[in-house]
Amino acid sequence: MNEIAAVLGDEARWRIVGWLAERPRSVGELVELTGLRQPQTTKHLQALARAGVVSVAPLGQKRVYALEAEPLREFGLEIGELVRKAEAQAGERDVLARYQAALDAETAAAVRERWADGREFSFERLVPAPPDVVWRYWVEPEKLATWWAPPSLAVVEVVLDPRPHGDAVLEFRDAEGRYRSEGHVQEATENERLVFDLAVLGDASYTAEYDLELDEVPEGTRLRLGLRITDTTVEAAPAIAGIETGWGQVLDNLTETIKGAQR
């Protein structure tokens, strides 16, 4: 497949393939159609033949080339699969577009330290499981690690010790590096409420104060998460811009992870 992709990437060869799709043609015909010299046309045909895209038959003094449909059919299936995957990721492209718009806005606003202090966000999800199950996915490290990361990041360490002054730690990694936050639990009422803070370490720092509430409903648990920003640095603009889309993805991860475990 790689060889076919490479050989069809040349404009002259692509045009030759188009003409051969109409009918087999001799080298002389193709020389006239391409407007190239015969040695150049022959080299293109030989490259197509090596890739299996065309076959050649000597007819007397002529060499006639014909297009081979099967390799192109297989190549077309591969391209079709790529298209299918790309179309399936339309939501991810929308997320990127929203993040870019948010990043542009936040970068323009980040003209001084503490520029985003007091900014608040709120999220809500209906999770098809009782509050005690959802609670465990917040306070048990092995469960937390299964969902608390957007697609581009992996969890390295995560702790939410559900008692006042308990440790709160979150560390991600991606291809560019690691990103660590540390804080403490302020309030914990089992299966009902968890209040904690996390301060992002490094130059692009800010502190996020979280207020998680779990309410039992007939469908399972209504999860509400409030988030308030303090201590923002100018360099934190990219992180602040990603809060809305990032937490939306993370809470979707949580919901789908619990759904899968309940089956």
C-alpha positions in Angstrom: 0.0 0.0 0.0 2.8 2.4 0.8 4.4 1.8 -2.7 1.0 2.5 -4.4 0.5 5.7 -2.4 4.0 6.9 -3.3 3.7 6.1 -7.0 0.3 7.7 -7.3 1.5 10.9 -5.5 3.2 12.0 -8.7 0.9 14.2 -10.9 2.0 12.8 -14.2 1.5 9.2 -13.0 -1.9 10.0 -11.7 -2.9 11.4 -15.1 -1.5 8.3 -16.8 -3.6 6.1 -14.4 -6.7 8.1 -15.4 -6.1 7.6 -19.1 -5.4 3.8 -18.6 -8.7 3.6 -16.6 -10.5 4.4 -19.9 -8.7 1.7 -21.9 -5.3 0.1 -22.4 -2.9 2.3 -24.3 0.5 2.1 -26.0 3.5 4.0 -24.9 3.2 6.1 -28.0 -0.3 7.2 -27.1 0.7 8.0 -23.6 3.6 10.1 -24.8 1.2 12.2 -26.9 -1.2 12.5 -24.0 1.3 13.5 -21.4 3.3 15.8 -23.6 6.5 14.2 -22.1 9.4 12.6 -23.9 9.3 8.9 -24.4 12.0 8.1 -21.8 10.2 10.1 -19.2 6.9 8.4 -20.0 8.5 5.0 -19.9 10.0 5.7 -16.5 6.6 6.6 -15.1 5.1 3.5 -16.5 7.8 1.3 -15.1 7.3 2.8 -11.7 3.5 2.1 -11.9 4.3 -1.5 -13.0 6.7 -2.1 -10.1 3.9 -1.0 -7.8 1.5 -3.5 -9.5 -0.8 -0.7 -10.7 -0.3 -1.5 -14.4 0.6 -4.4 -16.5 2.4 -4.4 -19.9 1.9 -6.6 -22.9 4.2 -6.5 -26.0 2.1 -6.5 -29.1 4.5 -6.7 -32.1 6.6 -3.5 -32.0 4.3 -1.9 -29.4 4.2 -2.1 -25.7 0.6 -1.7 -24.4 -0.1 -0.9 -20.8 -3.3 -1.8 -19.0 -4.6 -0.7 -15.5 -4.8 -3.4 -12.8 -8.0 -2.9 -10.9 -7.4 -5.2 -7.9 -4.5 -3.3 -6.3 -6.4 -0.1 -6.7 -9.5 -1.6 -5.2 -7.5 -2.7 -2.1 -5.9 0.7 -2.0 -9.3 2.3 -2.2 -10.6 0.2 0.7 -7.6 1.4 2.8 -8.4 5.0 1.9 -12.1 4.4 2.6 -11.2 3.1 6.1 -9.1 6.2 6.8 -12.1 8.3 5.7 -14.4 6.3 8.0 -12.1 6.8 11.0 -11.7 10.5 10.2 -15.4 11.0 10.0 -15.8 9.1 13.3 -13.5 11.7 15.0 -15.5 14.7 13.9 -16.3 15.3 17.6 -12.6 15.4 18.5 -12.1 18.0 15.7 -14.9 20.1 17.2 -13.2 19.9 20.6 -10.0 21.2 19.0 -11.8 24.0 17.3 -13.5 25.0 20.6 -10.2 24.8 22.4 -8.5 27.0 19.8 -11.2 29.6 20.1 -11.0 29.6 23.9 -7.2 29.7 23.8 -7.2 32.8 21.5 -9.7 34.5 23.9 -7.8 33.6 27.1 -4.4 34.6 25.6 -5.8 38.0 24.8 -7.2 38.4 28.3 -4.0 37.2 30.1 -2.3 40.6 30.4 -1.5 40.5 34.2 -1.1 38.0 37.1 -4.3 36.7 38.7 -6.2 37.7 35.6 -8.6 34.8 35.8 -9.1 34.7 39.6 -12.7 34.1 40.5 -13.6 32.5 37.2 -16.1 29.7 37.8 -17.2 26.6 35.9 -20.0 24.2 36.5 -20.6 20.7 35.1 -23.4 18.2 35.6 -23.8 14.5 34.6 -26.4 11.8 35.1 -24.4 8.7 36.0 -26.3 5.3 35.8 -25.0 4.0 39.2 -25.8 4.7 42.8 -23.8 7.4 44.7 -21.7 4.9 46.6 -20.4 3.5 43.3 -19.7 7.0 41.9 -18.0 8.0 45.1 -15.5 5.1 44.9 -14.5 6.3 41.4 -13.5 9.6 42.9 -11.7 8.4 46.0 -10.1 5.0 45.1 -6.8 5.8 43.2 -7.0 2.7 40.9 -10.5 3.8 39.8 -9.7 7.5 39.5 -6.8 6.6 37.1 -9.3 4.9 34.7 -11.1 8.1 33.8 -9.4 11.3 35.1 -7.5 12.2 31.9 -8.4 13.7 28.5 -7.5 11.5 25.5 -4.1 13.1 24.9 -2.9 12.6 28.5 -2.2 9.6 30.8 -2.5 9.6 34.6 0.9 9.0 36.4 -0.3 9.5 39.9 -3.7 10.5 41.4 -4.8 10.7 45.1 -7.9 12.1 46.7 -7.8 11.1 50.4 -11.5 11.6 51.4 -11.0 13.3 54.8 -10.3 16.9 55.9 -6.7 17.8 55.2 -6.2 14.6 53.2 -3.8 14.7 50.3 -4.9 15.6 46.8 -2.5 14.8 44.0 -2.9 14.7 40.2 0.0 14.1 37.8 -0.5 13.7 34.0 2.0 13.0 31.3 2.1 13.3 27.5 4.8 13.2 24.8 6.0 16.7 25.9 6.3 16.2 29.6 4.6 15.8 33.0 2.1 18.1 34.7 1.6 17.9 38.4 -0.9 19.4 40.8 -1.0 19.2 44.6 -3.5 20.2 47.2 -5.8 19.1 50.0 -9.3 17.8 50.7 -11.2 20.4 52.6 -14.5 18.6 53.2 -15.7 15.0 52.7 -19.1 13.6 53.3 -19.1 10.0 52.1 -21.2 9.3 49.0 -22.5 12.9 49.1 -19.9 15.7 48.9 -16.2 16.2 48.3 -14.5 19.6 48.4 -10.8 19.9 47.5 -8.2 22.1 45.9 -5.4 21.4 43.4 -2.6 23.9 42.7 -0.9 23.4 39.3 2.9 23.4 39.8 5.3 25.2 37.5 5.3 28.6 35.7 1.9 28.1 34.2 0.3 27.8 37.6 -3.1 28.4 39.0 -5.3 26.9 41.8 -8.6 25.2 41.2 -11.1 24.7 44.0 -13.5 21.8 43.4 -16.9 21.2 44.9 -18.3 17.8 44.0 -21.9 16.9 45.0 -23.6 13.5 44.4 -27.4 13.3 44.6 -29.3 10.0 44.3 -32.0 10.0 41.7 -34.2 7.2 40.2 -31.8 7.0 37.2 -28.7 6.7 39.4 -26.7 9.7 40.5 -26.8 13.3 39.6 -23.3 14.6 39.7 -22.6 18.3 40.0 -19.1 19.7 39.9 -18.3 23.3 40.6 -14.8 24.7 39.9 -13.4 28.1 40.9 -10.0 29.4 39.7 -7.6 31.5 41.9 -3.9 32.4 41.8 -3.6 32.5 38.1 -0.4 33.4 36.3 -0.2 34.8 32.8 1.4 31.6 31.5 -1.7 29.6 32.6 -3.8 30.8 29.7 -3.6 27.5 27.7 -4.6 25.5 30.8 -7.5 27.8 31.6 -8.6 27.7 28.0 -8.8 23.9 28.2 -10.9 23.6 31.4 -14.3 23.7 29.7 -13.6 21.1 27.0 -11.2 19.1 29.2 -13.5 18.6 32.0 -16.3 17.8 29.6 -14.2 15.0 28.2 -13.1 13.8 31.6 -16.7 13.6 33.0 -17.8 11.8 29.9 -15.0 9.3 30.5 -16.2 8.8 34.1 -19.8 8.2 32.9 -18.8 5.7 30.2 -16.4 3.9 32.5 -19.0 3.4 35.1 -21.5 2.3 32.5 -19.1 -0.3 31.2 -18.4 -1.6 34.7 -22.2 -1.9 35.5 -22.9 -4.1 32.5 
